[in-house]
Amino acid sequence: MKLPVIKHLTNFIENNDEDYLVETIETLEDLTELSSLKDEELDVIGELISNMYGALEVHKSVKEGKPKKEALNEFMQRVMGAIDN
């Protein structure tokens, strides 16, 4: 996951609607079922999906009243904590 990408996607949600990301995630997840995709392509799609889910999580925290910077930092700390465990 990349914080700049998540931040950019969070801004996109604010300027548009989270439904765009939800529908894009569904499309990308469906695309992963294509048997002719190479591992590298699946990795890129997986990274995109992860970043989009991250942006949705950050957006949810912001809607609940957290400042965006705090929501981004807390999300990345959770991710890094999960990786360390």
DRENKEKOL-436118 format. One record per residue: residue number from 0; residue in one letter; x negated, y negated, z negated of N, C-alpha, C in turn. Coordinates in pm, 1 decimal. Each point is the difference from the previous one (the first is absolute). Example, Ala and Ser with C-alpha at 12.3 -4.5 7.8 and 13.67 -1.06 7.14 Angstrom:
<pts>
+-----+---------+----------+----------+----------+----------+----------+----------+----------+----------+----------+
| num | residuo |      nxx |      nyy |      nzz |     caxx |     cayy |     cazz |      cxx |      cyy |      czz |
+-----+---------+----------+----------+----------+----------+----------+----------+----------+----------+----------+
|   0 |       a |  -1319.0 |    569.0 |   -780.0 |     89.0 |   -119.0 |      0.0 |    -90.0 |   -120.0 |      0.0 |
|   1 |       s |     35.0 |   -105.0 |     72.0 |    -82.0 |   -119.0 |     -6.0 |     77.0 |   -109.0 |    -73.0 |
+-----+---------+----------+----------+----------+----------+----------+----------+----------+----------+----------+
</pts>
This chain:
<pts>
+-----+---------+----------+----------+----------+----------+----------+----------+----------+----------+----------+
| num | residuo |      nxx |      nyy |      nzz |     caxx |     cayy |     cazz |      cxx |      cyy |      czz |
+-----+---------+----------+----------+----------+----------+----------+----------+----------+----------+----------+
|   0 |       m |    -83.7 |    117.5 |      0.0 |     83.7 |   -117.5 |      0.0 |    -88.2 |   -123.8 |      0.0 |
|   1 |       k |     46.5 |    -98.6 |     70.7 |    -76.0 |   -123.5 |     10.7 |     85.1 |   -115.8 |    -49.9 |
|   2 |       l |    -52.2 |    -68.6 |   -100.6 |     72.7 |   -110.8 |    -61.0 |     38.4 |   -108.8 |    100.6 |
|   3 |       p |    -89.7 |    -41.2 |     91.5 |     41.7 |   -103.0 |     96.4 |    117.5 |     44.0 |     87.8 |
|   4 |       v |      2.5 |    126.8 |     35.7 |    110.4 |     51.4 |     82.4 |    129.0 |      0.5 |    -81.6 |
|   5 |       i |     -7.4 |     45.0 |   -123.5 |    118.4 |      2.8 |    -86.2 |     51.4 |   -141.9 |    -23.4 |
|   6 |       k |    -91.1 |    -93.1 |    -22.9 |     38.6 |   -140.1 |    -19.9 |     69.0 |    -55.1 |    125.0 |
|   7 |       h |    -56.4 |     29.6 |    116.1 |     59.1 |    -46.1 |    125.8 |    140.1 |     59.2 |     19.2 |
|   8 |       l |     13.5 |    128.5 |    -26.2 |    130.6 |     64.8 |     14.4 |    100.6 |    -53.2 |   -102.0 |
|   9 |       t |    -47.1 |    -33.2 |   -120.1 |     88.5 |    -58.6 |   -100.9 |     50.8 |   -134.7 |     48.4 |
|  10 |       n |    -87.6 |    -79.2 |     61.2 |     42.7 |   -127.8 |     58.0 |    101.6 |     22.5 |    111.5 |
|  11 |       f |    -23.1 |    103.4 |     80.0 |     94.0 |     32.6 |    107.3 |    138.4 |     29.8 |    -57.2 |
|  12 |       i |      3.3 |     77.3 |   -107.3 |    128.8 |     33.4 |    -63.2 |     68.7 |   -127.4 |    -48.1 |
|  13 |       e |    -76.4 |    -89.6 |    -61.5 |     57.3 |   -124.4 |    -50.3 |     58.0 |    -85.0 |    112.9 |
|  14 |       n |    -67.3 |     -1.0 |    114.5 |     43.0 |    -82.8 |    112.4 |    108.2 |     65.3 |     84.9 |
|  15 |       n |     15.9 |    128.5 |    -14.0 |     96.5 |     73.2 |     82.2 |     92.5 |     80.3 |    -91.0 |
|  16 |       d |    -23.1 |    129.7 |     -7.2 |     85.0 |     86.7 |    -81.2 |    -73.3 |    131.5 |    -21.4 |
|  17 |       e |     17.3 |     59.1 |   -116.9 |    -69.6 |    126.0 |    -27.4 |     50.7 |    114.5 |     85.9 |
|  18 |       d |    119.6 |    -13.7 |     56.3 |     53.6 |    106.0 |     86.6 |    -89.6 |     26.1 |    120.3 |
|  19 |       y |    -67.8 |   -103.8 |     49.5 |    -91.6 |     19.8 |    112.3 |   -109.7 |     99.8 |    -37.6 |
|  20 |       l |    -54.8 |    -14.7 |   -119.8 |   -105.5 |     91.6 |    -43.4 |     54.6 |    139.7 |    -24.0 |
|  21 |       v |    116.8 |      8.9 |    -60.8 |     60.1 |    130.4 |    -26.6 |     21.6 |     75.7 |    131.5 |
|  22 |       e |     52.9 |    -68.8 |     99.3 |     25.3 |     64.5 |    129.0 |   -130.3 |     36.6 |     70.8 |
|  23 |       t |   -101.0 |    -84.0 |    -14.0 |   -129.7 |     30.0 |     60.4 |    -62.2 |    122.4 |    -65.7 |
|  24 |       i |      9.2 |      8.2 |   -132.5 |    -51.1 |    116.6 |    -72.4 |     69.5 |    126.6 |     48.7 |
|  25 |       e |    131.5 |     -6.0 |     12.7 |     75.2 |    116.5 |     46.6 |    -44.9 |     41.0 |    139.8 |
|  26 |       t |    -24.3 |    -97.6 |     86.1 |    -45.2 |     29.1 |    135.8 |   -138.1 |     64.6 |     -1.6 |
|  27 |       l |    -91.7 |    -57.8 |    -77.8 |   -135.9 |     55.1 |     -7.1 |     -0.2 |    139.2 |    -62.0 |
|  28 |       e |     81.5 |     21.1 |   -103.4 |      7.2 |    133.2 |    -60.8 |     50.3 |    102.9 |    100.0 |
|  29 |       d |     96.9 |    -39.0 |     80.7 |     50.8 |     91.1 |    102.4 |   -108.5 |     29.2 |    103.6 |
|  30 |       l |    -76.9 |   -101.9 |     33.3 |   -105.7 |     15.9 |     99.3 |   -107.0 |     98.4 |    -46.0 |
|  31 |       t |    -21.5 |     10.8 |   -130.3 |   -103.2 |     91.2 |    -51.3 |     32.8 |    146.0 |     28.8 |
|  32 |       e |    122.7 |     28.2 |     34.4 |     39.8 |    137.4 |     30.8 |    -38.8 |     42.8 |    141.2 |
|  33 |       l |    -51.6 |    -93.9 |     77.7 |    -42.1 |     29.6 |    136.2 |   -126.7 |     85.0 |     -4.6 |
|  34 |       s |      7.9 |    119.4 |     52.7 |   -111.5 |     95.6 |    -12.5 |   -123.0 |    -39.3 |     80.9 |
|  35 |       s |     14.1 |    -85.5 |     97.1 |   -114.6 |    -35.3 |     84.3 |    -85.8 |   -112.3 |    -58.2 |
|  36 |       l |     38.5 |    -55.1 |   -114.1 |    -81.0 |   -105.2 |    -61.0 |   -128.3 |     58.5 |    -57.4 |
|  37 |       k |   -108.0 |    -74.2 |     16.4 |   -129.4 |     40.6 |    -54.7 |     -6.1 |    -40.6 |   -146.8 |
|  38 |       d |    -90.8 |     62.7 |    -73.2 |    -16.1 |    -30.4 |   -142.2 |    -28.2 |   -147.4 |    -23.9 |
|  39 |       e |    -83.3 |    -59.9 |     84.3 |    -33.0 |   -141.9 |    -15.8 |    125.3 |    -86.7 |     15.7 |
|  40 |       e |     85.1 |     35.6 |     93.6 |    123.8 |    -74.7 |     21.8 |     93.6 |     15.0 |   -119.4 |
|  41 |       l |      7.1 |    120.2 |    -52.7 |     82.4 |     22.6 |   -119.6 |    -52.5 |    -79.2 |   -119.3 |
|  42 |       d |   -132.3 |     -9.1 |    -10.6 |    -59.6 |    -78.1 |   -108.8 |     38.8 |   -147.0 |     10.0 |
|  43 |       v |     -3.0 |    -54.8 |    119.8 |     36.8 |   -140.8 |     20.7 |    147.5 |    -21.3 |    -33.1 |
|  44 |       i |     84.7 |     88.5 |     47.0 |    143.7 |    -11.1 |    -28.9 |     23.0 |     11.8 |   -150.8 |
|  45 |       g |    -68.7 |     93.4 |    -64.3 |     13.3 |     16.5 |   -144.5 |    -42.2 |   -124.8 |    -75.8 |
|  46 |       e |   -108.1 |    -62.4 |     44.2 |    -47.6 |   -123.1 |    -64.4 |    102.4 |   -112.0 |     16.6 |
|  47 |       l |     57.0 |    -10.9 |    118.0 |    103.9 |   -101.1 |     23.1 |    120.8 |     24.0 |    -90.3 |
|  48 |       i |     42.8 |    123.6 |     -7.7 |    114.6 |     34.0 |    -84.8 |    -30.6 |    -32.9 |   -146.2 |
|  49 |       s |   -118.3 |     34.6 |    -46.3 |    -38.5 |    -27.7 |   -138.9 |      2.8 |   -150.0 |    -29.3 |
|  50 |       n |    -53.6 |    -78.5 |     91.5 |      0.1 |   -144.6 |    -18.4 |    141.7 |    -57.1 |     -1.3 |
|  51 |       m |     86.2 |     54.5 |     82.4 |    138.9 |    -48.0 |      3.1 |     73.0 |     34.8 |   -129.1 |
|  52 |       y |    -19.9 |    122.2 |    -48.9 |     59.6 |     36.1 |   -129.0 |    -55.0 |    -89.5 |   -111.7 |
|  53 |       g |   -127.9 |    -30.4 |      7.3 |    -60.2 |    -89.5 |    -98.3 |     63.8 |   -137.8 |      3.8 |
|  54 |       a |     21.2 |    -52.2 |    119.4 |     63.3 |   -131.3 |     14.2 |    142.3 |      1.2 |    -54.9 |
|  55 |       l |     71.4 |    108.6 |     21.0 |    135.6 |      9.9 |    -54.7 |     -2.4 |      0.5 |   -152.4 |
|  56 |       e |    -99.3 |     68.2 |    -58.3 |    -14.0 |      2.2 |   -145.9 |    -31.3 |   -139.4 |    -54.0 |
|  57 |       v |    -92.4 |    -68.8 |     65.5 |    -35.5 |   -135.7 |    -42.8 |    120.8 |    -91.5 |     13.5 |
|  58 |       h |     71.1 |      9.9 |    109.7 |    119.0 |    -83.0 |     21.5 |    104.2 |     24.4 |   -109.2 |
|  59 |       k |     16.4 |    125.3 |    -38.8 |     94.4 |     33.9 |   -106.7 |    -39.2 |    -70.2 |   -130.6 |
|  60 |       s |   -128.9 |      1.8 |    -31.4 |    -47.4 |    -67.0 |   -121.6 |     22.6 |   -150.0 |      7.0 |
|  61 |       v |    -21.6 |    -58.0 |    116.1 |     21.1 |   -144.1 |     17.8 |    148.7 |    -32.7 |    -16.8 |
|  62 |       k |     86.9 |     85.4 |     55.7 |    144.1 |    -22.1 |    -16.0 |     41.7 |      8.1 |   -146.0 |
|  63 |       e |    -73.7 |     78.7 |    -79.0 |     29.4 |     14.4 |   -142.4 |    -57.7 |   -114.4 |    -82.5 |
|  64 |       g |    -69.7 |    -93.9 |     67.6 |    -46.0 |   -119.4 |    -68.1 |   -149.0 |    -15.8 |    -19.0 |
|  65 |       k |    -79.5 |     96.2 |     43.8 |   -145.1 |    -12.9 |    -15.2 |    -55.0 |    -93.1 |    107.2 |
|  66 |       p |    -99.5 |    -79.7 |    -36.2 |    -69.3 |    -77.1 |    103.9 |    -66.0 |     95.5 |     99.3 |
|  67 |       k |     -4.1 |    -40.1 |    125.3 |    -50.9 |     88.6 |    104.7 |   -143.1 |     45.8 |    -28.1 |
|  68 |       k |    -86.2 |    -90.6 |    -41.0 |   -139.8 |     36.2 |    -25.9 |     -9.0 |    105.8 |   -109.7 |
|  69 |       e |     78.2 |    -18.0 |   -104.6 |      1.2 |     96.4 |   -110.3 |     53.5 |    134.9 |     47.0 |
|  70 |       a |    105.9 |     -2.3 |     78.8 |     59.2 |    123.8 |     51.5 |    -99.9 |     74.5 |     88.5 |
|  71 |       l |    -71.8 |    -73.3 |     85.1 |   -101.3 |     62.1 |     86.0 |   -111.6 |     62.2 |    -83.0 |
|  72 |       n |    -49.7 |    -76.0 |    -98.1 |   -109.2 |     51.1 |    -83.4 |     41.7 |    122.4 |    -80.4 |
|  73 |       e |    118.4 |     -3.3 |    -58.3 |     47.4 |    114.7 |    -77.3 |     17.3 |    123.0 |     88.1 |
|  74 |       f |     52.6 |    -20.4 |    120.3 |     17.1 |    112.7 |     90.7 |   -134.6 |     62.8 |     34.2 |
|  75 |       m |    -98.2 |    -82.3 |     33.8 |   -130.7 |     53.1 |     36.7 |    -68.0 |     67.7 |   -118.8 |
|  76 |       q |     21.0 |    -51.2 |   -120.8 |    -54.9 |     65.0 |   -118.9 |     61.5 |    138.3 |    -19.2 |
|  77 |       r |    131.5 |     11.9 |     23.4 |     65.4 |    130.7 |     -9.8 |    -56.6 |     96.1 |    102.6 |
|  78 |       v |    -20.0 |    -48.7 |    121.1 |    -54.1 |     84.0 |    107.2 |   -140.8 |     46.1 |    -36.7 |
|  79 |       m |    -82.3 |    -93.5 |    -43.3 |   -137.9 |     35.5 |    -35.7 |     -2.8 |     94.7 |   -118.8 |
|  80 |       g |     89.3 |    -17.9 |    -95.2 |      9.0 |     90.7 |   -114.4 |     40.4 |    140.1 |     41.8 |
|  81 |       a |     89.6 |      8.1 |     99.1 |     43.6 |    130.7 |     48.9 |   -112.3 |     70.7 |     74.8 |
|  82 |       i |    -82.9 |    -77.5 |     68.0 |   -110.9 |     58.1 |     74.3 |   -105.8 |     51.7 |    -96.4 |
|  83 |       d |    -23.5 |    -74.2 |   -109.2 |   -102.3 |     39.1 |    -97.4 |     37.1 |    126.3 |    -76.4 |
|  84 |       n |    129.8 |     25.5 |    -13.7 |     44.5 |    116.2 |    -80.8 |     -7.0 |    127.8 |     75.9 |
+-----+---------+----------+----------+----------+----------+----------+----------+----------+----------+----------+
</pts>
